[in-house]
Every structure is written in structure tokens, then in C-alpha cells.
Amino acid sequence: MARLPGAPGPHRPTEHGPPGRSAFQSDAAALGRLIGEAFVDDPVSLWAMGTPAAVIQTYSTLVRHVYLPRGLCTLEDGVGATLWLPPGADKRLPFAASLALGLSLSLQAPGRHLWRTWHLDQALRRKRPTSAHMYLFAIGVRRSERGRGRGGLLLSRSLAQCDALQLPVFLENTHPSNRNFYQKHNFEITETYSPIKGCPPIDAMWRPPRPIG
């Protein structure tokens, strides 16, 4: 776990992280698969990575090498999960992990998908706000549990923790059907754009912290 501003001890879960059971490296396989499977029908992920298997592998790699060591990850009853980065955390894969993922993806889909994935990541990083914020990279719920309010509850609890820290939240919505879900949680669309040529549109969304008390 990465440390939030003012939180004690580096790389430890703290009371300031999003709620739910904190995830650790021992959860990497389960967490990566849960999040990956939640995004196999995501239009941006499929356009960039090419196949559902490549989507799952990419998200699993990000979980293991970025969001678990640097971020704040939660698991809810094994059916829901969130991946966050605190202010200042770097979302880039380490070089060795990036190279291994690229070689693997090149065997699963045409080479254009490797190009798309790399350039998409570059374009999204350039669009990140520069002011301090929590970054919600992903929230996912197992398909069999969707429609039961689990995602909304998971997000609401997490946002309450962000409000307690008076930190805004930024995310990129990559699926049009999720727009209303985030807007119900007080996210505002700041821009809808295609980060690179041919990519399905993405909503940049921002949520200011709600006043406490």
C-alpha cells in the first residue's frame, strides 16, 4: 500500500484507505482476475488490447505490479474490488513487467493492439489532473452479483473516506452505460474525448470532496 499524505508508515494499509478488506500480494491472482473479468466487455479495453484474455492479463499485470505495491486495493467478499492510487503515485509499469506483458500480448492479438495499448496509456497520463487527488482506476463486481447494489455500496464507502481526507477524486469512464452510475455519486464530466485516433470515447470525471459536518 502506498502512503497517503499524513498517514503513518510507508506501504502499509491505513485507516485512510478505501474500506473493505485490504488486498495484498497474496490476493494478486484473485484480484487481477476479478477486475480483468469485469472489463472484458469494456469498449476501450477491448479496442486497445484485442481479446478478453489480453484484457484479463493486462489488468492482472497492473494489479500485481502497480496497484498492490503502490496503491490502495480492496476486496469485498470476493465479488467486488477497487483499485486506487493516492496523490503522486506513478501508474507506469516497471520496465521488466511492461516488456513481459508486451511480448505476451503480441502473441495473443495483432501488433496494432500493442501499439494502441501503449499510446492509450501515454495519452491518458497526459490528461491526468496535476492537483492532488485520489485516482480511481477501476471498480469491478463479479457478473453474478451485478444489479444488487454492491458496486454502489463499495464506491460510496470509498468516497466517504476521500471526503474525510478532503481529497477530490478523478477517474476515466470507459463505458457509456456507467456514466449515470458515477453521476449519481456526484462525479461531473469535465471532458469527453477520444485519446488517440480510433479509440472509443472516454469521459474524464471529477468529484470534489463533500463538506464534512
C-alpha positions as CSV (number, residue, x, y, z in Angstrom):
1,M,0.0,0.0,0.0
2,A,1.3,3.5,-0.8
3,R,1.1,6.1,1.9
4,L,-1.4,8.8,1.8
5,P,-0.4,12.3,2.9
6,G,0.0,12.4,6.6
7,A,-0.6,8.7,7.1
8,P,1.8,6.7,9.2
9,G,4.3,4.2,7.8
10,P,5.1,3.6,4.1
11,H,3.5,0.7,2.2
12,R,1.0,-0.3,4.9
13,P,-2.8,-0.3,4.9
14,T,-4.1,2.6,6.9
15,E,-7.4,3.9,8.2
16,H,-7.3,6.4,5.3
17,G,-7.6,3.9,2.5
18,P,-10.8,2.9,0.9
19,P,-12.8,0.5,3.0
20,G,-13.3,-3.2,2.7
21,R,-10.7,-5.9,3.2
22,S,-7.4,-4.5,2.1
23,A,-5.8,-6.6,-0.6
24,F,-2.2,-7.8,-0.5
25,Q,0.2,-9.5,-2.9
26,S,-1.2,-12.9,-1.8
27,D,-4.5,-11.7,-3.3
28,A,-3.0,-10.7,-6.7
29,A,-4.3,-13.6,-8.7
30,A,-7.9,-13.3,-7.4
31,L,-7.9,-9.6,-7.5
32,G,-6.5,-9.4,-11.0
33,R,-8.9,-11.9,-12.4
34,L,-11.9,-10.2,-10.8
35,I,-11.1,-6.8,-12.2
36,G,-10.0,-8.2,-15.5
37,E,-13.2,-10.2,-16.0
38,A,-15.2,-7.1,-15.1
39,F,-13.6,-5.3,-18.0
40,V,-13.8,-7.9,-20.8
41,D,-16.7,-6.2,-22.4
42,D,-15.3,-2.7,-21.9
43,P,-15.2,-1.0,-25.3
44,V,-11.9,0.9,-24.7
45,S,-10.1,-2.1,-23.2
46,L,-11.2,-4.4,-26.0
47,W,-10.3,-1.9,-28.7
48,A,-6.8,-1.4,-27.2
49,M,-6.0,-5.0,-26.1
50,G,-7.8,-7.0,-28.7
51,T,-9.2,-10.1,-26.8
52,P,-10.8,-10.8,-23.5
53,A,-7.8,-12.9,-22.5
54,A,-5.5,-10.0,-23.2
55,V,-7.7,-7.7,-21.1
56,I,-7.6,-10.0,-18.2
57,Q,-3.8,-10.4,-18.4
58,T,-3.2,-6.7,-18.7
59,Y,-5.3,-5.9,-15.7
60,S,-3.8,-8.7,-13.7
61,T,-0.3,-7.4,-14.5
62,L,-1.3,-3.9,-13.4
63,V,-2.7,-5.2,-10.2
64,R,0.4,-7.1,-9.3
65,H,3.0,-4.5,-10.3
66,V,1.3,-1.1,-9.8
67,Y,-1.9,-1.1,-7.7
68,L,-0.9,-3.6,-5.0
69,P,2.6,-2.2,-4.4
70,R,1.8,1.5,-4.9
71,G,-1.9,1.9,-4.5
72,L,-4.9,1.1,-2.3
73,C,-6.8,-2.0,-3.3
74,T,-9.8,-3.6,-1.6
75,L,-11.8,-6.8,-1.9
76,E,-15.4,-7.1,-0.9
77,D,-16.5,-10.7,-0.1
78,G,-14.5,-11.9,-3.1
79,V,-17.1,-10.4,-5.5
80,G,-16.2,-6.8,-5.7
81,A,-13.0,-4.8,-5.8
82,T,-11.5,-1.3,-6.3
83,L,-8.1,-0.1,-7.4
84,W,-6.9,3.3,-6.3
85,L,-3.8,5.4,-6.5
86,P,-3.1,8.1,-3.9
87,P,-1.8,11.6,-4.8
88,G,1.6,11.5,-6.5
89,A,1.7,7.7,-7.2
90,D,3.1,6.6,-10.6
91,K,0.8,4.4,-12.6
92,R,3.5,3.2,-15.1
93,L,4.5,-0.4,-15.1
94,P,8.1,-1.3,-14.2
95,F,10.2,-1.8,-17.3
96,A,10.6,-5.6,-16.9
97,A,6.9,-6.1,-16.3
98,S,6.0,-3.9,-19.2
99,L,8.3,-5.8,-21.5
100,A,7.0,-9.2,-20.5
101,L,3.4,-8.0,-20.9
102,G,4.1,-6.6,-24.3
103,L,5.8,-9.8,-25.5
104,S,2.8,-11.8,-24.3
105,L,0.2,-9.6,-25.8
106,S,2.0,-9.6,-29.1
107,L,1.3,-13.4,-29.3
108,Q,-2.4,-13.0,-28.5
109,A,-3.5,-10.3,-30.8
110,P,-2.3,-8.4,-33.9
111,G,0.6,-6.0,-33.4
112,R,-1.7,-2.9,-33.7
113,H,-3.1,-3.7,-30.2
114,L,0.3,-3.4,-28.6
115,W,0.7,0.0,-30.2
116,R,-2.8,1.0,-29.1
117,T,-2.3,0.0,-25.5
118,W,1.0,1.8,-25.2
119,H,-0.2,5.0,-26.8
120,L,-3.5,5.0,-24.9
121,D,-1.6,4.8,-21.6
122,Q,0.6,7.7,-22.7
123,A,-2.4,9.8,-23.7
124,L,-4.3,9.1,-20.5
125,R,-1.4,10.0,-18.3
126,R,-1.1,13.3,-20.1
127,K,-4.7,14.1,-19.3
128,R,-4.4,13.4,-15.5
129,P,-5.1,16.5,-13.4
130,T,-2.0,17.9,-11.8
131,S,-3.6,18.9,-8.5
132,A,-3.6,16.4,-5.6
133,H,-6.4,13.8,-6.0
134,M,-7.3,10.2,-5.5
135,Y,-7.3,8.3,-8.7
136,L,-10.0,5.6,-9.1
137,F,-8.5,3.3,-11.8
138,A,-11.1,0.5,-11.6
139,I,-14.1,-0.7,-9.7
140,G,-15.5,-4.2,-10.6
141,V,-18.2,-6.6,-9.4
142,R,-18.5,-10.2,-10.4
143,R,-21.1,-10.6,-13.1
144,S,-23.3,-12.9,-11.0
145,E,-23.5,-10.2,-8.3
146,R,-24.3,-7.3,-10.5
147,G,-27.6,-5.4,-10.1
148,R,-27.6,-5.9,-6.3
149,G,-26.1,-2.6,-5.3
150,R,-22.7,-3.9,-4.5
151,G,-20.8,-1.5,-6.7
152,G,-22.7,1.5,-5.4
153,L,-22.1,0.5,-1.8
154,L,-18.4,-0.2,-2.4
155,L,-18.0,3.2,-4.2
156,S,-20.0,5.1,-1.5
157,R,-17.9,3.8,1.3
158,S,-14.7,4.6,-0.5
159,L,-15.8,8.1,-1.4
160,A,-16.7,8.8,2.3
161,Q,-13.0,8.1,3.1
162,C,-11.9,10.5,0.4
163,D,-14.3,13.1,1.8
164,A,-12.8,12.6,5.3
165,L,-9.4,13.5,3.8
166,Q,-11.0,16.3,1.7
167,L,-9.4,14.9,-1.4
168,P,-11.1,15.1,-4.8
169,V,-11.4,12.0,-7.0
170,F,-10.6,11.6,-10.7
171,L,-11.5,8.7,-13.0
172,E,-11.8,7.8,-16.6
173,N,-15.1,6.3,-17.5
174,T,-14.6,4.0,-20.5
175,H,-18.1,2.5,-20.8
176,P,-21.1,4.8,-21.7
177,S,-23.5,2.7,-19.6
178,N,-21.6,3.6,-16.4
179,R,-22.0,7.3,-16.8
180,N,-25.2,7.6,-14.8
181,F,-23.7,5.4,-12.1
182,Y,-20.8,7.8,-11.5
183,Q,-23.0,10.9,-11.8
184,K,-25.3,9.6,-9.0
185,H,-22.2,9.6,-6.8
186,N,-21.6,13.3,-7.6
187,F,-19.0,12.9,-10.4
188,E,-19.0,15.5,-13.1
189,I,-17.9,15.0,-16.7
190,T,-15.1,17.5,-17.4
191,E,-14.4,16.3,-20.9
192,T,-15.5,13.5,-23.3
193,Y,-12.8,12.8,-25.8
194,S,-11.0,10.1,-27.9
195,P,-7.4,10.0,-26.5
196,I,-6.0,8.5,-29.7
197,K,-7.3,8.1,-33.2
198,G,-10.0,5.4,-33.4
199,C,-10.4,4.9,-29.7
200,P,-13.9,4.8,-28.3
201,P,-14.8,8.0,-26.3
202,I,-13.7,8.4,-22.7
203,D,-15.3,10.6,-20.0
204,A,-12.9,12.4,-17.8
205,M,-14.8,12.7,-14.5
206,W,-14.1,14.7,-11.3
207,R,-15.7,14.7,-7.9
208,P,-14.8,17.4,-5.4
209,P,-14.8,16.4,-1.8
210,R,-18.1,16.9,0.0
211,P,-18.0,19.1,3.1
212,I,-17.8,17.3,6.4
213,G,-20.3,18.0,9.1
